[in-house]
């Protein structure tokens, strides 16, 4: 494991115990957690994107603000539902946010996940053409977006406005290198192969939309190997990256045990169930003493196969709790997996403000 980051779903709700009551709280606290994570030497700050729900929804203003407040940490999404996107407008937003962060964006895209709205993307003005599926639409928009951030001409020049120039114009601004920092959120072995063929990095979460009867980490490791083999076959000219997500909660403080002690046994096994008409396998949580968690993650086949692990954080418990959680992970768990903080000496002696 070379890199470790956090992934926030950005929940907000005015309920007892929550420290994230409003959308303003969720946005501002996500920025503050990115700052705290960078101070700890954490490598990445990633946000989930959901629509029609009290969660983070519009990633680019947030990523730009995170970029302006930090200087080193990667900033990403996991994932943007492409069914909702205008790919050219998104290309402008993404390039602008990437330039503000000096090239630190890592954008995870996908067809999306189950949502509260029934075909909510139609309310945004998008409909699948006759004979196309949601997945077809997401992939087609992704192809347009990727071409646009790679300087492809997408609009005819008006000679009356360009001094006689003709041909196709590319979107502006452009951010060099962004095209190699696009990921696809893959939930199966088949989509992992497709992702490699397309030349995108692989992002795999705590959910796979297939089940072969083997443990989650083994199935995910198989998915990763299929991706890597297909990448070599495709002959791309750069080294791909692979991330997996895990729920990791070391029980170090009394507060940790208060919130999560009772879940240590209940969430310690994979779960299998039906999701959108297909069998799916959900990965377990890792809750317990830090040394025990480190041993369990060291035996996790997918964690060992990936270069990046994204830790899903309970964001409604606030910045201080989650900064403390990340500090426990980078001090007591991640080093046992071969990880080192990005900046020498940042973890030792760190004080949570």
FIGULO-641604 format. One line per 10 residues: for each residue z, y, x of N, C-alpha, C. Coordinates in steps of 0.2 Angstrom, whole numbers, always signed. Atoms other than C-alpha are relative to their C-alpha. Layout:
BEGIN
Z/Y/X/Z/Y/X/Z/Y/X | ...
END
This chain:
BEGIN
+0/-6/+4/+0/+0/+0/+0/+6/+4 | +1/-6/-4/-6/+16/+8/+3/+6/-3 | -2/-6/+4/-2/+29/-6/+4/-2/-6 | -4/+1/+6/+10/+31/-20/+0/+7/-3 | +0/-6/+4/+9/+43/-34/+4/-1/-7 | -3/+1/+7/+17/+47/-51/-5/+1/-5 | +4/-1/+6/+8/+46/-68/+4/+2/-6 | -4/-2/+6/+15/+56/-82/-4/+0/-6 | +3/+0/+6/+10/+54/-100/+1/+7/-4 | -1/-6/+3/+17/+71/-104/+2/+1/-7
-2/+0/+7/+26/+67/-120/+5/+6/-1 | -5/-5/+2/+35/+81/-129/+2/+0/-7 | -3/+1/+7/+46/+81/-144/+7/+3/-1 | -7/-3/+1/+61/+90/-151/+4/-5/-3 | -4/+5/+2/+72/+75/-152/+6/+0/+4 | -6/+0/-4/+90/+72/-146/-1/-4/+6 | +0/+3/-6/+91/+68/-128/-6/+2/+4 | +6/-2/-3/+73/+75/-124/+1/+6/+4 | +0/-6/-4/+72/+88/-110/-7/+4/+0 | +7/-2/+1/+54/+91/-115/-2/+1/-7
+0/-1/+7/+54/+99/-132/-7/+3/-3 | +6/-3/+2/+38/+108/-133/-6/-1/+5 | +6/+1/-4/+20/+108/-126/+1/+4/+7 | -1/-4/-6/+25/+122/-114/+4/-3/+5 | -4/+4/-5/+39/+112/-107/-4/-5/+3 | +3/+6/-3/+28/+97/-104/-5/+3/+5 | +4/-3/-5/+15/+108/-95/+3/+3/+6 | -4/-3/-6/+27/+118/-84/+4/-5/+4 | -4/+5/-4/+38/+103/-80/-5/-5/+4 | +4/+4/-4/+23/+93/-74/-2/+4/+6
+1/-4/-6/+19/+107/-62/+6/+0/+4 | -6/+0/-4/+37/+107/-56/+1/-6/+3 | -1/+6/-3/+37/+89/-54/-5/-2/+6 | +5/+1/-6/+21/+89/-43/+3/+4/+6 | -2/-3/-6/+29/+102/-32/+6/-4/+3 | -5/+4/-2/+45/+91/-31/-3/-6/+4 | +2/+6/-3/+35/+76/-27/-4/+1/+7 | +3/-1/-7/+25/+84/-13/+5/+1/+5 | -5/-1/-5/+41/+89/-5/+3/-6/+2 | -2/+7/-2/+46/+71/-5/-4/-4/+4
+5/+3/-3/+30/+66/+3/-4/-5/-4 | +4/+4/+4/+23/+57/-12/-7/+3/+0 | +7/-1/-1/+4/+56/-11/-4/+3/-6 | +5/-2/+6/-2/+59/-29/+4/+2/-6 | -2/-2/+6/+2/+68/-45/-5/-1/-5 | +6/+2/+5/-8/+61/-60/+3/+1/-7 | -2/-1/+7/-8/+65/-78/-4/-4/-5 | +4/+3/+6/-13/+55/-94/-3/+5/-4 | +3/-5/+4/-24/+63/-106/-1/-3/-7 | +0/+3/+7/-22/+60/-125/-2/+6/-5
+2/-6/+5/-29/+70/-140/+4/-2/-7 | -3/+0/+6/-21/+73/-157/+7/-4/+0 | -7/+3/-1/-3/+68/-151/+4/+5/+4 | -5/-4/-4/+12/+77/-143/+0/-2/+7 | +1/+2/-7/+6/+73/-126/-5/+5/+4 | +5/-4/-3/-4/+81/-112/-7/-1/-2 | +7/+1/+3/-22/+84/-118/-6/+3/+4 | +5/-4/-4/-32/+97/-108/+2/+0/+7 | -2/+1/-7/-31/+92/-90/-2/+6/+5 | +3/-4/-6/-41/+105/-80/+4/+7/+1
-4/-6/-2/-30/+121/-83/+6/-2/+3 | -6/+3/-3/-15/+110/-79/-1/-2/+8 | +1/+2/-7/-23/+103/-63/-1/+6/+4 | +0/-6/-3/-28/+120/-58/+6/+3/+2 | -6/-2/-2/-11/+126/-59/+4/-4/+5 | -3/+5/-5/-4/+111/-50/-3/+2/+7 | +4/-2/-7/-17/+115/-36/+2/+6/+3 | -2/-7/-2/-11/+133/-35/+7/+0/+3 | -7/+0/-2/+7/+128/-33/+1/-5/+6 | +0/+5/-5/+4/+114/-20/-5/+0/+5
+5/+0/-5/-5/+111/-4/-3/-6/+3 | +2/+6/-3/-6/+93/+0/-1/-6/-5 | +0/+6/+4/-3/+81/-14/-7/-1/-4 | +6/+1/+4/-18/+73/-23/+2/+1/-7 | -1/-1/+7/-20/+78/-41/-5/-3/-4 | +5/+4/+4/-28/+67/-54/+2/-1/-7 | -1/+2/+7/-30/+60/-71/-1/-7/-1 | +0/+7/+1/-27/+43/-78/+1/-2/-7 | +7/-2/-1/-38/+44/-88/-2/+5/-5 | +4/-5/+5/-50/+57/-97/-4/-5/-4
+4/+4/+5/-57/+49/-113/-7/+4/+0 | +7/-4/-1/-76/+54/-110/-3/+0/-7 | +3/-1/+7/-80/+52/-129/+1/+7/-2 | -1/-7/+2/-72/+69/-131/-3/+5/+4 | +2/-5/-5/-80/+78/-117/-8/+2/-1 | +6/-2/-1/-95/+89/-115/-1/+0/+8 | +0/+1/-7/-100/+83/-98/-2/+6/+5 | +2/-6/-5/-108/+99/-91/+6/+5/+0 | -5/-5/+0/-94/+110/-97/+6/-3/+4 | -5/+3/-4/-82/+97/-89/-1/+0/+7
+2/+0/-7/-92/+97/-73/+2/+7/+3 | -2/-6/-2/-89/+116/-72/+8/+1/+1 | -8/+0/-1/-70/+114/-75/+2/-4/+5 | -2/+4/-6/-68/+100/-63/-2/+3/+7 | +2/-3/-6/-77/+109/-49/+5/+6/+1 | -4/-6/-1/-67/+125/-52/+7/-2/+2 | -7/+3/-2/-50/+115/-52/+0/-3/+7 | +1/+3/-7/-56/+106/-36/+0/+5/+5 | +0/-5/-5/-60/+121/-27/+7/+4/+1 | -7/-3/+0/-43/+129/-32/+5/-4/+4
-5/+4/-4/-34/+114/-24/-3/-2/+7 | +3/+2/-6/-45/+113/-9/-2/-7/+1 | +3/+6/-1/-53/+97/-13/+5/-6/-1 | -5/+5/+1/-38/+87/-19/-1/-4/-7 | +0/+3/+6/-44/+81/-36/-2/-7/+0 | +2/+7/+0/-45/+62/-40/-1/-1/-8 | +1/+0/+8/-52/+61/-58/-2/-7/-2 | +1/+6/+4/-50/+45/-68/-3/+1/-7 | +4/+0/+6/-62/+43/-82/+0/-7/-4 | +0/+6/+4/-64/+30/-96/-3/+1/-7
+1/-1/+7/-69/+26/-113/+6/+1/-5 | -6/-2/+3/-51/+29/-118/+3/-6/-3 | -5/+5/+3/-37/+20/-127/+1/+1/-7 | -2/-1/+7/-31/+17/-144/+4/+7/-1 | -2/-7/+1/-27/+34/-152/+3/+1/-7 | -3/-2/+7/-18/+42/-167/-6/+2/-5 | +5/-2/+5/-34/+49/-174/-5/-5/-1 | +5/+4/+1/-47/+39/-182/-7/+3/+2 | +6/-3/-3/-63/+42/-172/+1/+7/+1 | -2/-7/+0/-55/+58/-167/-6/+4/+4
+6/-4/-4/-70/+63/-155/-5/+3/-5 | +4/-3/+5/-80/+66/-171/+2/+7/-2 | -3/-7/+1/-69/+81/-174/-2/+5/+5 | +2/-5/-6/-74/+88/-157/-8/+1/-1 | +7/-1/+0/-92/+87/-163/-5/-6/+3 | +4/+6/-3/-98/+70/-155/+0/-6/-4 | +1/+6/+4/-105/+55/-164/-4/-5/+5 | +4/+5/-4/-112/+39/-156/-7/+0/-4 | +7/+1/+3/-131/+38/-159/-1/-7/-3 | +2/+7/+3/-138/+24/-170/-1/-5/+6
+1/+5/-4/-136/+8/-161/+4/+0/+7 | -4/-1/-6/-124/+14/-147/+8/-1/-2 | -7/+0/+1/-105/+10/-146/+3/+5/+4 | -4/-5/-4/-91/+21/-140/+0/-1/+7 | +1/+1/-7/-92/+13/-123/-6/+2/+3 | +6/-3/-2/-110/+17/-122/+0/+7/+1 | +0/-7/+0/-107/+35/-126/+4/+2/+6 | -4/-2/-6/-93/+36/-113/-3/-1/+6 | +4/+1/-6/-104/+29/-100/-5/+4/+1 | +6/-5/+0/-119/+40/-104/+3/+7/+2
-3/-6/-2/-108/+55/-103/+3/+1/+7 | -2/+0/-7/-100/+50/-87/-6/+0/+5 | +6/-1/-4/-117/+48/-79/-3/+7/+0 | +2/-7/+0/-122/+65/-84/+5/+5/+4 | -6/-3/-3/-105/+72/-78/-1/-1/+8 | +0/+2/-7/-107/+63/-61/-6/+3/+3 | +6/-3/-2/-125/+69/-59/+1/+8/+1 | -1/-7/+0/-120/+87/-63/+5/+2/+6 | -4/-2/-5/-106/+88/-50/-3/-2/+7 | +4/+2/-6/-118/+80/-37/-6/+4/+1
+5/-5/-1/-129/+95/-38/-7/-1/-4 | +6/+1/+4/-142/+88/-50/-2/+6/-4 | +2/-5/+4/-153/+100/-59/+0/-2/-7 | -1/+2/+6/-149/+100/-77/-2/+5/-6 | +2/-5/+4/-156/+116/-85/-6/+3/+3 | +6/-4/-2/-173/+124/-84/+1/+7/+1 | +0/-7/-2/-174/+140/-75/-4/+5/-5 | +4/-4/+4/-180/+155/-85/-3/+5/+5 | +3/-4/-5/-192/+164/-73/+1/+8/-1 | -1/-7/+1/-189/+181/-82/+7/+2/+2
-7/-2/-3/-171/+180/-76/+1/-2/+7 | -1/+2/-6/-173/+172/-60/-5/+2/+6 | +5/-2/-4/-187/+182/-52/-6/-4/+2 | +5/+5/+0/-200/+169/-55/+1/-7/+2 | -2/+7/-1/-190/+154/-50/-1/-4/-5 | +1/+5/+5/-195/+139/-59/+4/-7/+2 | -3/+6/-2/-188/+121/-59/+7/-1/-4 | -6/+2/+3/-171/+114/-64/+6/+4/+4 | -6/-3/-3/-154/+123/-61/+6/-5/+0 | -6/+4/+0/-138/+114/-56/+6/+5/-3
-6/-4/+2/-121/+119/-63/+3/+4/+5 | -4/-3/-5/-110/+131/-54/+7/+1/-3 | +0/+1/-7/-98/+131/-46/-1/-8/+2 | +0/+7/-3/-101/+115/-35/+6/-1/+5 | -6/+1/-5/-86/+107/-25/-2/-6/+4 | +2/+6/-4/-93/+96/-11/+5/-5/+1 | -5/+6/-1/-85/+79/-10/+3/-3/-7 | -3/+2/+6/-79/+78/-28/-3/-6/-3 | +4/+6/+3/-93/+65/-33/+3/-6/+3 | -3/+7/-2/-84/+52/-22/+7/-1/-2
-7/+0/+3/-67/+56/-30/+0/-1/-7 | +0/+2/+7/-72/+49/-47/+2/-7/-1 | -2/+6/+2/-63/+34/-54/-1/-2/-7 | +1/+2/+7/-66/+23/-69/+6/-5/-1 | -6/+4/+3/-51/+16/-79/-3/-7/-3 | +3/+7/+2/-56/-3/-80/+6/-4/-3 | -5/+5/+3/-47/-15/-92/-2/-7/+1 | +2/+7/+0/-56/-31/-88/-4/-1/+7 | +3/+2/-6/-65/-40/-74/-8/+2/+0 | +7/-2/+1/-82/-36/-81/-1/+7/+1
+0/-8/-2/-79/-17/-81/+1/+1/+7 | -2/-1/-7/-72/-19/-64/-7/-1/+4 | +6/+1/-3/-89/-26/-58/-5/+6/-1 | +4/-6/+1/-98/-12/-67/+2/+6/+3 | -3/-6/-4/-87/+1/-59/-3/+0/+7 | +3/+0/-7/-92/-5/-42/-7/+1/+0 | +7/-1/+0/-110/-6/-46/-2/+8/-1 | +1/-7/+1/-109/+13/-52/+2/+4/+6 | -2/-4/-5/-101/+18/-36/+6/+4/-1 | -6/-4/+1/-84/+24/-43/+6/-4/+2
-6/+3/-2/-67/+20/-37/+3/-3/-6 | -3/+4/+6/-56/+8/-48/+7/+2/-1 | -7/-2/+2/-41/+13/-58/+2/-5/-5 | -2/+5/+4/-32/-1/-66/+7/+1/-2 | -7/-2/+2/-16/+1/-77/+4/-6/-1 | -5/+5/+2/-2/-9/-84/-3/-4/-6 | +3/+4/+5/-14/-16/-97/-7/-3/+2 | +7/+3/-1/-29/-28/-96/-2/-3/-7 | +2/+2/+7/-39/-31/-112/-4/-7/+0 | +1/+7/+0/-41/-49/-108/+6/-4/+2
-5/+4/-2/-30/-64/-105/-2/-7/+1 | +2/+7/-2/-33/-80/-96/+5/-5/+1 | -6/+5/+0/-16/-87/-96/+4/+1/+7 | -3/-1/-6/-12/-82/-78/+5/+7/+0 | -4/-6/+0/+2/-69/-74/-4/+7/+1 | +4/-6/+0/-4/-51/-75/-2/+2/+7 | +2/-2/-6/-3/-47/-57/-6/-4/+3 | +5/+5/-2/-14/-62/-53/-7/+2/-3 | +6/-2/+3/-27/-57/-66/-3/+7/+3 | +2/-7/-2/-27/-39/-60/-3/-1/+7
+2/+1/-6/-29/-45/-42/-7/-3/+0 | +7/+2/+0/-44/-55/-47/-5/+5/-2 | +4/-5/+2/-51/-40/-56/-2/+5/+7 | +1/-4/-6/-49/-30/-39/-5/-3/+5 | +4/+4/-5/-57/-44/-29/-8/+1/-2 | +7/+0/+3/-72/-44/-41/-3/+7/+2 | +2/-7/-1/-73/-25/-39/-2/+1/+8 | +2/-1/-7/-73/-26/-20/-6/-4/+2 | +6/+4/-1/-86/-40/-19/-6/+4/-3 | +5/-4/+3/-97/-30/-31/-2/+6/+4
+1/-6/-4/-95/-15/-20/-4/-1/+6 | +4/+2/-6/-101/-23/-5/-7/-2/-2 | +7/+2/+2/-116/-31/-14/-4/+6/-2 | +4/-6/+2/-121/-14/-21/-2/+5/+6 | +2/-3/-6/-121/-7/-3/+1/+8/+0 | -2/-7/+0/-113/+10/-6/+2/+2/+7 | -1/-3/-7/-110/+21/+9/+6/+3/+2 | -7/-3/-2/-92/+25/+8/+5/-6/-3 | -5/+5/+2/-76/+15/+6/+4/+2/-6 | -3/-2/+6/-69/+14/-11/+8/-1/+0
-7/+0/+1/-51/+16/-17/+1/-4/-7 | -3/+4/+5/-41/+5/-29/+7/+2/-2 | -7/-1/+2/-26/+10/-39/+3/-4/-6 | -3/+3/+5/-14/+1/-50/+6/+4/-2 | -6/-3/+2/+0/+7/-61/+6/-5/-1 | -6/+4/+1/+18/+1/-62/+5/+4/-3 | -7/-3/+2/+34/+5/-71/+5/-2/+5 | -4/+1/-5/+46/+6/-57/+6/+4/-1 | -6/-4/+1/+64/+11/-60/+6/-3/+4 | -6/+2/-4/+77/+8/-46/+7/+2/-3
-7/-2/+3/+95/+8/-53/+4/+2/+6 | -3/-3/-6/+103/+19/-40/+6/+4/-2 | -6/-5/+3/+114/+32/-50/+2/-3/-6 | -3/+1/+7/+125/+31/-65/-5/+2/-5 | +5/-2/+5/+112/+40/-74/-6/-5/-1 | +5/+5/+0/+99/+27/-70/+2/-6/-4 | -3/+6/+3/+110/+13/-76/+1/+2/-8 | -1/-2/+7/+114/+23/-92/-6/+0/-4 | +6/+0/+4/+96/+25/-97/-4/-6/+0 | +5/+6/-1/+88/+9/-91/+3/-6/+2
-3/+7/-2/+101/-4/-86/-1/-5/-5 | +0/+5/+5/+100/-13/-102/-7/-3/-1 | +7/+2/+1/+81/-14/-101/-2/-5/+6 | +2/+3/-6/+81/-23/-84/-2/-7/-2 | +2/+7/+2/+80/-41/-92/-5/+0/-5 | +4/+0/+6/+71/-36/-108/-7/+1/+2 | +7/-2/-2/+56/-29/-99/-3/-3/+7 | +2/+3/-7/+55/-41/-84/-5/-5/+0 | +5/+5/+1/+41/-52/-91/-6/+4/-3 | +7/-2/+3/+22/-49/-95/+1/-1/-8
+1/+1/+8/+18/-47/-114/-7/-1/-1 | +7/+2/+3/+3/-54/-123/-1/+2/-7 | +1/-2/+7/-4/-47/-139/-7/+2/-2 | +7/-3/+2/-19/-41/-149/+0/+7/+0 | +1/-7/+0/-26/-24/-146/-7/+1/-1 | +7/-1/+2/-41/-18/-155/-4/-6/-1 | +4/+6/+1/-46/-35/-160/-1/-5/+5 | +0/+5/-6/-44/-44/-143/+6/-1/+3 | -6/+1/-4/-31/-52/-133/+1/+4/+6 | -1/-4/-6/-23/-41/-120/+7/-2/+3
-6/+2/-4/-10/-44/-107/+3/+7/+3 | -3/-6/-2/+3/-30/-103/+5/-2/+6 | -5/+1/-6/+12/-29/-86/+7/+1/-1 | -7/-1/+1/+30/-30/-84/+3/+6/+3 | -3/-5/-3/+42/-17/-79/+5/-2/+6 | -4/+2/-6/+52/-17/-62/+6/+5/+0 | -7/-4/+1/+70/-11/-66/+5/-4/+3 | -6/+4/-3/+85/-16/-55/+2/+3/+6 | -2/-2/-7/+92/-14/-38/-6/+1/+4 | +6/-2/-4/+80/-6/-25/-2/-6/+4
+2/+5/-4/+80/-21/-14/-3/-6/-4 | +3/+5/+4/+76/-33/-28/-7/+2/-2 | +7/-3/+2/+62/-22/-34/-5/+0/+6 | +4/+0/-5/+55/-21/-17/-3/-7/+2 | +3/+7/-1/+54/-40/-15/-5/-2/-6 | +5/+1/+5/+46/-41/-32/-7/+3/+0 | +6/-3/-1/+33/-29/-28/-4/-2/+6 | +3/+3/-5/+30/-37/-12/-4/-6/-1 | +3/+7/+2/+26/-53/-21/-6/+2/-6 | +5/-2/+5/+14/-43/-34/-7/+0/+3
+6/+1/-4/-3/-49/-29/-5/+7/-1 | +5/-6/+1/-12/-33/-37/+3/+6/+4 | -2/-5/-4/+0/-21/-28/-2/-1/+7 | +2/+1/-7/-4/-29/-12/-7/+1/+1 | +7/-1/-1/-22/-28/-15/-3/+7/-1 | +2/-7/+1/-23/-10/-20/+2/+4/+6 | -2/-5/-5/-22/+5/-9/+5/+5/-3 | -4/-5/+3/-13/+16/-21/+4/-3/-6 | -4/+2/+6/+1/+13/-34/+3/+6/-3 | -2/-5/+4/+4/+25/-48/+6/-2/-4
-6/+2/+4/+22/+25/-55/+0/+4/-6 | +0/-3/+6/+23/+29/-73/+7/+3/-1 | -7/-3/+1/+38/+41/-76/+2/+2/-7 | -3/-2/+7/+49/+44/-91/+1/+8/+0 | +0/-8/-1/+44/+63/-92/+5/+3/-4 | -4/-4/+5/+55/+67/-107/+7/+0/+3 | -6/-1/-3/+70/+65/-96/+1/+6/+5 | +0/-7/-4/+65/+81/-86/-1/-1/+7 | +2/+0/-7/+61/+86/-69/+5/-3/+5 | -5/+2/-5/+77/+83/-60/+1/-8/+0
-1/+7/+0/+79/+65/-66/-6/-3/+3 | +6/+3/-2/+61/+61/-62/-1/+1/+8 | +0/-1/-7/+62/+69/-45/+5/-5/+4 | -4/+4/-3/+77/+59/-41/-2/-7/+0 | +3/+7/+0/+68/+43/-47/-5/-1/+5 | +5/+0/-5/+54/+47/-36/+3/-1/+7 | -4/+0/-7/+66/+50/-21/+3/-7/+1 | -3/+7/-1/+74/+33/-24/-6/-5/+2 | +6/+4/-1/+57/+25/-24/-2/+0/+7 | +3/-1/-7/+51/+33/-8/+5/-1/+6
-6/+2/-5/+68/+30/+1/+1/-7/+0 | -2/+6/+0/+72/+13/-4/-5/-6/-2 | +5/+5/+3/+57/+4/-12/-6/+0/+4 | +6/-1/-3/+41/+10/-5/-1/-2/+8 | +0/+2/-7/+45/+8/+14/-1/-7/+1 | +1/+7/-1/+47/-10/+12/-7/-3/-2 | +7/+2/+2/+29/-11/+5/-5/+2/+5 | +5/-3/-5/+22/-3/+21/-1/+7/-1 | +1/-7/+1/+22/+15/+14/+4/+4/+5 | -3/-5/-3/+26/+30/+24/-1/+7/-3
+2/-7/+3/+28/+48/+18/-5/+4/+4 | +6/-4/-3/+13/+59/+21/+2/+5/+5 | -2/-5/-5/+23/+72/+30/+7/-2/+3 | -5/+2/-4/+35/+67/+44/+7/+3/-2 | -7/-3/+0/+54/+70/+40/+1/+3/-7 | -1/-3/+6/+51/+75/+22/+6/-3/-5 | -5/+3/+4/+62/+62/+14/+7/+0/+2 | -7/+0/-3/+77/+62/+25/+3/+7/-1 | -3/-6/+1/+89/+75/+20/-2/+4/-6 | +3/-5/+6/+79/+81/+4/+6/+1/-5
-5/-1/+5/+90/+89/-9/-4/+2/-6 | +3/-2/+6/+84/+90/-27/+3/+6/-3 | -2/-7/+2/+85/+108/-33/+1/-1/-8
END
